């Protein structure tokens, strides 16, 4: 069975809860990254059991967040959405994208990716 790649739209998922993330975008991205670590092993049951290849895409002021074991952080050079589409295109296997962005969901869906909402990965 192929490993599923979970691509997380960092800006969209962080922005889904008004918890003051706008005061420290980098810190908010780091907190999200850390909450994603268990998903690498556990997956998103029952639809996507682990292990998962987890990629957190960050942009803007959140660029430069370090990867950790279990979560690769990809700093988008420009648009985070465009980078997510590139990652889905480049993926050797199935992809799941975590975002609530309708246009991004449409774009990656056209490439065969499944989508889940931010709540699925926020923990």
MODA-V714967 format. One record per helix or strand of 3 or more residues. SS is the DSSP state (a for helix, b for strand). FROM is the first residue (numbers start at 1). TO is the last residue. If there is no record, write none. Layout:
BEGIN
ss:SS from:FROM to:TO
ss:SS from:FROM to:TO
END
This chain:
BEGIN
ss:b from:4 to:9
ss:a from:10 to:14
ss:a from:21 to:23
ss:a from:25 to:42
ss:b from:52 to:58
ss:a from:60 to:62
ss:b from:71 to:75
ss:a from:80 to:90
ss:b from:95 to:98
ss:a from:102 to:109
ss:b from:114 to:116
ss:a from:119 to:122
END
